[in-house]
Amino acid sequence: MGIQLGKKINGGGTGAIHEGPDDTVYKITTGDPMANRDLMREFMLLSKVDKVPGLNVQQALDAGQDEQGRCYIQFRKIHGESLGDLMQRNALSQDDVRSIRLQTREIFEGLAENGLYHGDAKAISNYMITRGPQGPKVTLVDFVDGGTDPTGNTAREEWKSIDAILRRLLKDPGEDLDADLEWSPA
């Protein structure tokens, strides 16, 4: 049985995101050899990331190549909005921003401790935010530019880059919370 592509959700030059069956989505290339290679590299990295307990990252379920030569990854669908969309609508409270900062730190700390990095941490569209009774939950997506760094320094620098963006959303960007978020040198 082939993949079941539904409605196109998002797209770019190398491929698109489509609805899939059973609360999933597909990330699929155009079939370009370089895009296929990058997508399969992303799947291999996600296989490593998936072994790190407690990381809120996009969950890959399957990967392969369809009959037209397009590589794909099937993901569990995330029911939320991107950080970028929420920022554009000014839909984040100060408590939301504080929570998102703590969660992004935990994600990047987990990546660093396991010698992994994301590769595009500044892109605010790579943070999906779902709302629940405990507040916002951050899920990091799109590891296509990620890789390995045994020192953990790349992930630590990535966290600093997204945290700088989030700090600008705070009324008092120098508040005491920052002391709790600083990483000690590795």
N, C-alpha and C positions, 0 to 999 in steps of 0.2 A: 504494500500500500504506500502511495506517495504522500508527500506532505500536503496539508490542507490549508492553503493560503486563503485568508479572508480579506476583509477590507484593509486597504493600505492606510496606515496610521501616520507614518512619517517617512521621509525619504531624502536621499542625498545622491551624490554622484556615483558612489560605489554600490548602492543598494537601497533597501527600504525595510521598514518594519511593517509587518502585517498581522492582523488578528489571526489566531489559530484556534483549534478546537479545545474544549475543556479548560477554559480560563488560561490559555497560553498565548504567546506571541512568537512570531518568527522574525529573526533578523536574517535577511537574504541578500546576497550580492547580485550584481548584474551578470556575473559569470566571468568578469575580468580576472585573469590569472593572479594579478597582484592582490586584488580585493579578496579573492578566494583564499590565498595564502594568509593574508592578514586575519581573516575571519577564523580560519582554523587555528592560527596561533592564539587568537583570543580565547577560543574554546579550550585549548590546552592550558592556558594560564588560569582560566576559570576553574578548571579541574583541580589545580593546585590550591587556588583560593578557597574552593569549596571544602577543603580538608582542614581549614582553620576554623575551630569552633567559635561560635558567637559573633562572626562577622556578618553585618547586614549588607550583603551584596546580592546582585542579580543572580538568580538561580537558573543555571543552564540545565536543561533536561535531556537534550539530544542534539546531535549535529550530524551533518552529512552533506551530500551533494545530490541535487535533483537530476532528472533526465535531461535538462537543458544545460547542465554543467555549472549551475549556480550553487555555491556553498551556502549553508544555512546553519543557524543555531536556533533551537526552540527553547524559549524561556518561560518560566512561570510568570504570569501577568502580574504587574504591580498596580494596585488600585490606588492611585494618588496623582499628584501633580509634580512637575519639576520645580526645583528651588527657584529657577529663573522665572517661571510663570507666577509663582507666589510673590517674588520680589517685585515683578512688574506691576502686579495688582496691589502692592503694598498690603498683602494679606498675612503678614507675620507680626505677631506681638513680640514684645521684648523677651518674654519668657520663652516663646517659640525659638527665637534666635539663640538664646542661651542654651536651650536643649539641643538644638541642631549643632551648635559649636561643640558641645560635649560629645555628641554622638559621632561627629566627623573625626574628632580626636581619637575616639575609641577604634573607629574603623582603620584609620591610618596607623595607629599604634599597633594594631593587630597585623596589618600588612608589613610594617617595618620589622616587627619581631619575627616574622616568618620569611624575611628576605624578598618580599614582593612589593610591587608598586603599581599604581593605577595608570599613570601616563598622561592624563588630561584632567588633573584635579581642579584647574581654574574654571572649567566649563560648568557653569551653574545648571546646565540642563542635565548633567550627569548625576544629580542628586534628586532622587524621587522621594517625595514626602507624602506619607499617608497619615491621616488623622485618626486617632483612636481615643479611648477614655483616658489614657495616660499622657496624651499630648501627641506631638508630631513624632513620627518614626522615619528615620533616614535610611534609604537603601541606595548604595552606590552602584551605578550601572556603567556600561560601555567601557570595557577593559581593552579595547582594540589596540591602544598605544602602550599598554602595560608591559611589565616584564619582571625580571628578577634583579635584585641588588642585595647580596648577602649582608652588607653593612647596615641596611635599613635606612640609610641617609636619604635616599630618593623619596621614600614615603614620608619621612619626617619633613622634608622640604615641601612636599605636596600639601601636607596638612597646614603648614604655615601659609601657603598661598591661598587656600580656601578660607582659612581662618581670618586672614587679612580682609577678605571680601565681607565675611560675616560681621567682623568687628565694626565695619563702617555702617552697619545697620543699627548698631546700638546707640542709644542717646548718650551714654557715657562709655565710649569704646575703651577707656582705660580702667574700667571698674575692676574690683578685686578678683573677679572670676579669672582674669587673665593669669594671675599668679598660679592658679590651680591648673592651668592649661599648658604651661610651659614645659617642654621636654627637657630633661637633663641630658647633657651631651652623652653620646654613646661611647 
